[in-house]
Amino acid sequence: MTENVFVSNQGTTGRFARRALLQGSAAAVAATAVLGTGQAGAVPLVFRHGVASGDPLPDGVILWTRVTVSDEATPGSGLGDPAAVRWEVATDERFASITASGNTTATADADHTVKIDVSGLAPAVEYFYRFHTLGQTSPVGRTTTAPAAEQSPDRLRFGVVSCANWEAGYFSAYRHLADRGDLDAIVHLGDYLYEYGNGEYGGRAGTVRPHEPATETISLADYRIRHAQYKTDPDLLGLHATVPFICTWDDHESADNSWSGGANNHNPFTEGSWPGRRAASAQAYLEWMPVRAAGSGSGAEVQLYRRLRFGTLAELSMLDLRSYRDHEATPGAGWRVADDPARTITGKAQMEWLTAGLASAPVRWKLVGNSVMIAPLVFPPLEPTTTAAITGTMGIPRSGLSVNGDQWDGYTADRTRLFRTITEQQISDVVFLTGDIHSSWAADLPVEAAHYPGGETVGTEFVVPSVTSSSLGDILGASTAPIAESVKTVNRHMRYAELDSHGYGVLEVTAEHVQMDWYYVLNVTDPNSAVRHGASFAARSGGRLEQRPGPFS
């Protein structure tokens, strides 16, 4: 609980776009978080897990930190006395003009994490924040509020990421994003961490650095320890301290290929009940992540799907595609259920929320944070009205045989409902931002893939690569360029496919266009790896994808 909150009216209006970040500030913040802010030899290092912000609104933002109250009070231990924490928000990094402040208490009940939902701030303003406790002061973080509803920013820029496996390599992608200094937020599309035990899921080079705990995460303590480990990575610390995050979970925050009733990587006979494990993972996630969620605090009662607006330019609907879905369609006889109208990937309430929001959004661009690919990826794309006899006899989905029933291809009725709403209500400029599959894609979204490039399209999808998690190229140990070209030949709406590299995307949004630039880290086993530009695709308002010769900046 937050107490003694003070908010002044001294905030100054500023630009929402490019930040005047000091050279090397993200690295400095990360180093401070790792080394501590007290005098040499000070024990404990109170703020060793850094600071973070998230879910910016026009008048507020989530602030986060974790307090290490003693050497014994390690994450997941349940040990440690309560600690009084003071937080401050200012319009300058020296805190000469404090805009908001308050007091709260870090307790073992929440693993000594602190999460403040600050309100009363000014729109489109860069703020600085910090925490005080136990005689120490945290690193200073930077954040920003969203534009007011009536404001029309010239542009927005978002870093877009997913799938960061600690054991597979280093998070250099996060460092390169922090060094840009021009981002308004990071959109994290899930698999912020992985649940596997040591050596169970490495990368091309095997296990580059081992997980903590050494075993698979199952209990609340396990998930807390794993979250804490990830928040010691200096590149992730630096990015969190530099720009607000907007996150959703995918499956690995709980267990691989999770659904409402279980997960492929969960054995109820040896690992306990799925509802108990799911509740533990959700509780740890909400404690350790700077997200604003509705509900009672854990498990199925949490509503993570939510919407954030950025003036009249864009609205971002963040989906939760794990909590409400039916079990995925599987090869063989299981494919027959993919078209079942009773099956869902979103759940009824979330689908109604999504379609209503897209139809009523008073903005140019309707962005959707979407953890798994929505574009059809089928072999071959079939025309349902002319091939129904064949698909019915063979027992395959009516639009073609999918390679991955964990994606929207395994829940075609929900995709049809969504696409029908977009076409019937003439909703324009819809863009899906996607992670999950450890590869990069740009796709137009056809109502019927077999008709493309003819027929209607309902929007655009940009899929970003993994930060470190194994790509198809890693698995095969060879270039997958010929495979990517074959996929695009069959699925003509897939305008770009790159199946080898790791990295991130940067999305620019203006009134005229959206553009995604893909960047690829040269070597995930090198903590100091450089990065290269991979490709750029854009869609003009009301138009389809076009390849661009280079990044927007």
C-alpha positions in Angstrom: 0.0 0.0 0.0 1.2 3.5 -0.9 0.9 6.2 1.8 1.6 9.9 2.1 1.5 10.5 -1.6 2.3 14.0 -2.7 1.8 15.4 -6.2 2.5 18.9 -7.2 1.6 20.9 -10.3 5.1 21.8 -11.1 5.6 19.4 -14.0 6.7 20.9 -17.3 5.5 19.9 -20.7 8.0 18.2 -22.9 8.4 16.3 -26.1 7.2 12.7 -26.0 9.6 11.5 -28.7 13.4 11.9 -28.6 14.9 12.0 -25.1 17.9 14.1 -24.1 19.6 11.1 -22.6 23.2 11.5 -21.4 25.8 9.5 -23.3 26.2 6.1 -21.7 23.4 6.7 -19.2 21.9 3.3 -19.5 25.2 1.6 -18.9 25.8 3.8 -15.9 22.5 3.0 -14.4 23.0 -0.7 -14.9 26.5 -0.6 -13.3 25.1 1.3 -10.3 22.3 -1.2 -9.9 24.8 -4.1 -10.0 27.4 -2.5 -7.8 25.2 -0.7 -5.3 25.0 2.9 -4.3 26.3 2.8 -0.8 29.9 3.1 0.3 32.5 0.5 -0.5 31.8 -2.7 1.4 28.2 -1.7 2.2 26.0 -4.8 3.0 23.5 -5.4 1.7 23.4 -4.1 -1.8 19.9 -2.9 -1.3 18.9 -2.2 -4.9 20.8 -4.9 -6.7 17.8 -5.7 -8.9 17.5 -2.2 -10.3 14.5 0.0 -11.0 11.9 -0.1 -13.7 8.8 1.7 -15.0 5.9 0.6 -17.1 2.4 1.0 -18.6 2.6 4.8 -19.1 -0.7 6.8 -19.0 -1.2 10.5 -19.7 -1.2 11.2 -16.0 0.7 8.3 -14.5 3.1 5.4 -14.7 4.1 2.2 -12.7 7.4 2.4 -10.8 9.1 -0.7 -9.6 12.1 -1.8 -7.5 13.1 -4.7 -5.2 14.7 -4.1 -1.7 17.3 -6.6 -0.4 16.9 -6.0 3.3 19.6 -8.5 4.4 21.9 -11.1 3.0 19.5 -13.8 4.2 16.4 -12.2 2.6 17.2 -13.6 -0.9 14.4 -13.7 -3.5 12.0 -16.5 -2.8 13.2 -17.1 0.7 10.2 -15.5 2.5 12.7 -14.0 5.0 13.4 -10.5 6.0 11.8 -7.7 8.0 9.6 -5.1 6.4 11.4 -2.0 5.1 10.1 1.5 4.9 10.6 2.9 1.3 10.4 6.4 0.1 9.9 7.1 -3.6 10.3 10.3 -5.5 9.5 11.6 -9.0 11.0 14.7 -10.5 11.3 16.6 -13.7 15.1 16.8 -13.4 17.6 14.1 -12.7 19.0 16.1 -9.7 15.5 16.1 -8.1 15.5 19.9 -7.5 11.8 19.9 -8.6 10.0 16.9 -7.0 6.7 16.4 -8.7 5.4 13.4 -6.7 6.5 11.4 -3.7 5.3 9.0 -1.2 6.0 6.2 1.3 5.3 2.5 1.2 6.6 -0.7 2.8 8.5 -3.6 1.2 7.5 -6.9 2.8 8.3 -10.6 2.5 4.7 -11.2 1.4 5.5 -9.6 -2.0 9.2 -10.8 -2.0 10.2 -7.3 -0.9 9.3 -5.9 -4.3 7.8 -2.4 -4.5 5.3 -1.3 -7.2 3.8 2.2 -7.2 1.1 3.3 -9.5 1.9 7.0 -9.6 -0.9 9.4 -10.7 -1.4 13.1 -11.1 1.5 13.6 -13.5 1.5 15.7 -16.7 1.1 14.1 -20.1 4.0 13.7 -22.6 6.6 14.6 -20.0 10.0 12.9 -19.2 10.4 12.2 -15.5 13.1 10.9 -13.3 12.4 8.6 -10.3 14.3 7.0 -7.4 13.8 5.1 -4.1 15.2 5.5 -0.6 15.5 2.8 2.1 17.8 1.5 4.7 20.1 4.5 4.3 20.6 3.9 0.6 19.3 5.5 -2.6 18.5 3.6 -5.7 19.8 4.3 -9.2 17.9 7.1 -10.9 15.4 5.8 -13.5 13.9 7.7 -16.5 10.4 7.3 -17.7 7.8 9.2 -19.6 4.0 9.7 -19.6 1.8 9.1 -22.6 0.4 12.0 -24.6 -3.1 13.3 -23.6 -6.0 11.9 -25.4 -6.4 15.1 -27.5 -2.7 15.5 -28.3 -1.4 14.5 -31.8 2.3 13.5 -31.5 4.4 13.7 -34.7 5.6 10.2 -34.1 6.1 7.3 -31.7 8.9 4.8 -31.5 8.7 1.5 -29.7 11.3 -1.1 -29.2 9.7 -4.5 -29.7 11.1 -7.7 -28.2 10.4 -11.2 -27.1 11.9 -14.5 -26.0 14.9 -13.9 -23.9 16.5 -17.2 -22.7 19.2 -16.6 -20.1 21.0 -19.9 -20.8 21.1 -19.3 -24.6 23.2 -16.2 -24.4 23.6 -12.5 -23.4 21.0 -9.8 -23.7 23.0 -7.5 -25.9 19.8 -6.6 -27.8 18.6 -4.8 -24.7 21.8 -2.7 -24.5 21.5 -1.6 -28.1 17.9 -0.5 -27.5 18.9 1.4 -24.4 21.6 3.2 -26.3 19.2 4.6 -28.9 17.7 7.3 -26.7 14.7 7.8 -29.0 12.2 5.2 -27.7 8.9 6.0 -26.1 8.4 2.5 -24.7 9.5 -1.1 -24.9 6.8 -3.5 -26.0 7.7 -6.9 -24.6 5.5 -9.6 -26.2 6.3 -12.4 -23.8 8.8 -15.1 -22.8 10.6 -12.5 -20.7 12.1 -15.5 -18.9 12.2 -19.3 -19.3 11.1 -22.0 -16.8 13.6 -24.8 -17.7 16.2 -26.2 -15.4 19.9 -26.1 -16.2 20.9 -27.6 -19.5 17.3 -28.3 -20.6 17.0 -25.6 -23.2 20.2 -23.8 -24.3 21.1 -22.3 -27.6 23.4 -23.2 -30.5 26.3 -23.0 -28.1 24.6 -25.0 -25.4 24.3 -23.4 -21.9 26.1 -20.1 -22.0 25.2 -19.2 -18.4 23.3 -21.5 -16.0 19.8 -20.8 -14.7 18.9 -20.2 -11.0 17.4 -22.2 -9.5 19.1 -25.1 -11.2 15.8 -27.0 -11.4 12.7 -26.2 -13.4 10.6 -23.4 -11.9 7.4 -24.9 -10.3 6.8 -23.2 -6.9 6.3 -19.6 -6.1 9.9 -19.5 -4.6 11.3 -20.9 -7.9 9.6 -18.3 -10.0 10.7 -15.5 -7.7 14.3 -16.7 -7.9 14.2 -16.9 -11.6 12.8 -13.4 -12.0 15.4 -12.1 -9.7 18.2 -13.7 -11.7 17.0 -12.1 -14.9 17.0 -8.8 -13.2 20.7 -9.0 -12.5 21.5 -8.9 -16.3 23.2 -5.5 -16.8 21.7 -4.9 -20.2 18.2 -5.6 -19.0 18.8 -3.5 -15.9 19.9 -0.6 -18.1 17.0 -0.8 -20.5 14.5 -1.0 -17.6 16.0 2.1 -16.0 15.9 4.1 -19.3 12.4 3.6 -20.8 9.0 2.2 -19.7 8.0 -1.3 -20.5 4.6 -2.5 -21.8 4.5 -6.3 -21.3 2.4 -9.3 -21.7 3.2 -12.9 -20.8 3.4 -15.8 -23.2 3.9 -19.4 -22.2 7.4 -19.6 -20.6 6.6 -17.3 -17.8 4.7 -20.3 -16.5 5.5 -23.4 -18.7 5.9 -24.3 -22.3 2.8 -24.2 -24.5 0.5 -23.4 -21.6 -3.2 -23.1 -22.0 -6.2 -22.6 -19.6 -6.1 -26.2 -18.3 -2.4 -27.1 -18.4 0.8 -27.0 -20.3 2.9 -29.3 -22.5 5.7 -28.8 -20.0 3.7 -29.7 -16.9 3.2 -33.1 -15.4 0.5 -33.0 -12.7 1.6 -36.4 -11.3 5.1 -35.1 -10.5 4.8 -31.3 -10.5 1.5 -30.8 -8.7 -1.7 -29.1 -9.9 -1.6 -26.8 -12.9 -3.8 -24.2 -11.2 -1.4 -24.0 -8.3 1.6 -23.7 -10.6 -0.1 -21.2 -12.8 -1.1 -19.1 -9.7 2.5 -19.2 -8.5 4.0 -18.0 -11.8 1.4 -15.2 -12.1 2.0 -14.0 -8.6 5.8 -13.8 -9.1 5.2 -12.1 -12.5 3.0 -9.4 -11.0 5.4 -8.9 -8.1 8.5 -8.6 -10.3 7.2 -6.8 -13.4 6.1 -3.1 -13.9 2.7 -4.0 -15.2 -0.8 -2.7 -14.3 -3.1 -5.7 -14.1 -6.7 -6.0 -12.8 -8.0 -8.8 -10.6 -7.3 -10.4 -7.3 -3.6 -11.0 -7.8 -2.8 -14.5 -9.1 -3.8 -17.2 -11.5 -7.0 -17.1 -13.5 -8.4 -14.1 -11.6 -5.8 -11.8 -13.1 -6.8 -9.7 -16.1 -3.6 -8.8 -17.9 -5.1 -7.8 -21.2 -5.3 -4.0 -21.3 -5.2 -1.0 -23.5 -2.9 2.1 -23.6 -3.5 5.1 -25.7 -1.0 7.6 -27.2 -3.0 10.7 -28.1 -4.8 10.6 -31.4 -2.0 8.7 -33.2 -2.1 5.2 -31.7 -3.8 2.8 -29.3 -2.1 -0.4 -28.1 -4.2 -3.4 -27.1 -2.1 -5.9 -25.2 -3.5 -9.4 -25.4 -3.2 -12.4 -23.1 -3.3 -15.5 -25.3 -2.5 -18.1 -22.7 -4.9 -17.7 -19.8 -8.2 -18.4 -21.7 -7.2 -20.6 -24.6 -8.2 -24.2 -25.3 -5.5 -26.8 -25.9 -3.6 -26.4 -29.1 -4.5 -28.3 -32.2 -1.9 -31.0 -32.9 -0.7 -32.9 -36.1 -2.8 -35.9 -37.1 -6.3 -36.3 -35.9 -5.9 -33.2 -33.7 -5.9 -30.9 -36.7 -9.6 -31.5 -37.1 -10.4 -29.3 -34.1 -8.6 -26.2 -35.5 -11.8 -25.0 -37.2 -14.1 -25.9 -34.3 -16.2 -22.7 -33.7 -16.4 -23.5 -30.0 -12.6 -23.4 -29.6 -10.9 -20.1 -28.5 -7.5 -18.6 -28.2 -8.7 -15.3 -26.5 -11.7 -16.4 -24.5 -15.1 -14.8 -25.2 -14.7 -11.8 -22.9 -11.3 -10.8 -24.3 -12.5 -11.2 -27.9 -15.4 -8.9 -27.2 -13.1 -6.4 -25.5 -10.7 -6.5 -28.5 -13.2 -6.2 -31.3 -15.1 -3.4 -29.4 -11.9 -1.5 -28.8 -10.7 -1.8 -32.4 -14.1 -0.6 -33.7 -14.3 2.4 -31.3 -10.7 3.5 -31.2 -10.5 7.3 -31.9 -7.0 7.0 -33.2 -5.2 6.5 -36.6 -3.3 3.3 -35.8 -4.7 0.4 -33.9 -1.7 -1.6 -32.6 -2.2 -5.1 -31.1 0.4 -6.7 -28.8 -0.1 -10.3 -29.9 2.1 -13.0 -28.5 1.7 -15.6 -31.3 1.5 -15.2 -35.0 -2.0 -14.4 -36.5 -1.0 -14.5 -40.2 -1.9 -17.8 -41.8 1.1 -20.0 -42.3 -0.2 -23.0 -44.2 0.8 -25.5 -46.8 -0.7 -24.8 -49.2 -3.2 -22.0 -48.7 -6.6 -23.4 -49.8 -9.8 -21.7 -51.0 -12.4 -23.0 -48.6 -15.4 -22.9 -50.9 -13.7 -25.0 -53.6 -11.7 -27.4 -51.5 -14.1 -28.3 -48.7 -14.6 -31.9 -49.9 -10.8 -32.4 -49.9 -10.2 -30.9 -46.5 -13.2 -32.6 -45.0 -12.0 -36.0 -46.2 -8.4 -35.5 -45.1 -9.4 -34.0 -41.8 -7.3 -30.8 -42.2 -8.2 -27.2 -41.5 -10.3 -25.6 -44.2 -7.7 -23.0 -45.2 -4.7 -25.3 -45.4 -2.4 -27.4 -43.2 -0.7 -25.3 -40.6 2.8 -26.0 -39.2 2.0 -24.7 -35.7 -1.3 -25.3 -33.9 -0.1 -23.1 -31.0 -0.6 -20.0 -33.2 -3.9 -18.5 -34.4 -3.8 -21.2 -37.1 -4.9 -23.6 -34.5 -7.9 -21.4 -33.6 -9.2 -20.4 -36.9 -12.8 -19.6 -35.8 -11.5 -16.9 -33.5 -9.3 -15.4 -36.2 -12.3 -15.5 -38.6 -14.4 -13.6 -36.0 -11.8 -11.0 -35.6 -11.1 -10.5 -39.3 -14.9 -10.4 -40.0 -15.3 -7.6 -37.5 -12.5 -5.6 -39.1 -13.9 -6.0 -42.6 -17.6 -5.5 -41.7 -17.0 -2.4 -39.6 -14.4 -1.1 -42.1 -11.7 -0.7 -39.4 -8.5 0.5 -41.0 -4.8 0.7 -40.0 -4.6 -2.4 -37.8 -1.1 -3.6 -36.9 -0.3 -6.8 -35.0 3.0 -6.9 -33.2 4.1 -10.4 -32.5 6.9 -12.5 -30.9 7.0 -16.2 -29.9 8.5 -18.0 -32.8 12.2 -16.9 -32.7 12.2 -15.5 -36.2 11.3 -12.3 -38.1 8.3 -11.8 -40.4 6.4 -9.1 -42.2 2.9 -10.1 -43.5 -0.2 -8.6 -44.9 -3.2 -10.2 -43.3 -5.5 -11.6 -46.0 -9.1 -12.7 -45.2 -8.4 -15.7 -47.4 -4.7 -16.5 -47.9 -5.4 -18.4 -51.2 -6.7 -15.2 -52.8 -3.6 -13.0 -52.0 -2.5 -10.6 -53.6 -6.2 -10.3 -54.6 -9.0 -10.2 -52.1 -9.3 -8.2 -48.9 -6.7 -7.7 -46.3 -7.4 -6.6 -42.7 -4.1 -5.2 -41.6 -0.4 -5.9 -41.1 1.7 -8.1 -38.9 5.3 -7.6 -37.8 7.0 -10.5 -36.0 10.2 -9.8 -34.1 13.0 -12.3 -33.5 14.1 -13.8 -30.2 16.5 -11.9 -28.0 18.5 -15.1 -27.5 16.2 -18.2 -27.7 17.0 -20.8 -30.3 16.1 -20.0 -33.9 15.4 -22.6 -36.6 18.9 -21.8 -37.8 20.3 -22.6 -34.4 18.5 -25.9 -34.3 19.5 -26.9 -37.9 23.1 -25.5 -37.5 22.8 -24.0 -41.0 21.4 -21.1 -42.9 17.6 -21.3 -43.4 17.4 -18.7 -46.2 16.2 -21.4 -48.7 13.5 -22.4 -46.3 12.4 -18.8 -45.8 12.1 -18.3 -49.6 10.1 -21.4 -50.0 7.7 -20.3 -47.3 7.2 -17.0 -49.0 6.6 -18.6 -52.3 3.8 -20.7 -51.0 2.4 -18.1 -48.6 2.5 -15.0 -50.8 1.2 -12.7 -48.1 4.4 -13.3 -46.2 6.5 -10.4 -47.5 9.6 -11.0 -45.3 10.9 -14.0 -43.4 14.3 -14.4 -41.6 14.6 -17.6 -39.6 18.2 -17.5 -38.3 19.0 -14.3 -36.3 18.4 -12.9 -32.9 17.7 -9.3 -32.0 14.8 -6.9 -31.9 12.5 -4.6 -33.8 12.0 -0.8 -33.7 8.6 0.4 -34.7 8.0 4.0 -35.9 4.4 5.3 -36.0 3.5 8.5 -37.8 0.2 9.7 -39.2 1.3 8.6 -42.7 2.9 5.2 -42.0 4.1 2.5 -39.6 7.6 1.1 -40.2 9.4 -1.8 -38.6 13.2 -2.0 -38.7 14.7 -5.3 -37.7 18.1 -5.4 -36.1 20.2 -8.5 -35.5 22.8 -9.2 -32.9 26.0 -10.6 -34.4 26.7 -13.2 -31.6 24.5 -13.9 -28.6 27.4 -15.7 -26.8 29.4 -12.4 -26.8 28.2 -10.0 -24.1 29.7 -7.1 -26.1 28.2 -8.1 -29.4 27.6 -5.5 -32.1 24.3 -5.3 -34.0 23.4 -4.9 -37.7 20.3 -3.7 -39.5 18.5 -6.6 -41.1 15.5 -5.2 -43.0 12.7 -2.6 -43.0 9.1 -2.8 -44.1 6.4 -0.2 -43.9 2.7 0.2 -44.4 1.1 3.5 -45.4 -2.2 4.4 -43.8 -4.8 2.4 -45.7 -2.2 0.5 -47.6 -0.2 -2.8 -47.7 3.3 -3.6 -46.9 6.2 -2.1 -48.8 9.9 -2.9 -48.4 12.0 0.1 -47.4 15.7 0.5 -48.4 16.9 1.2 -44.8 15.9 2.2 -41.3 14.1 5.5 -40.6 17.1 6.8 -38.7 
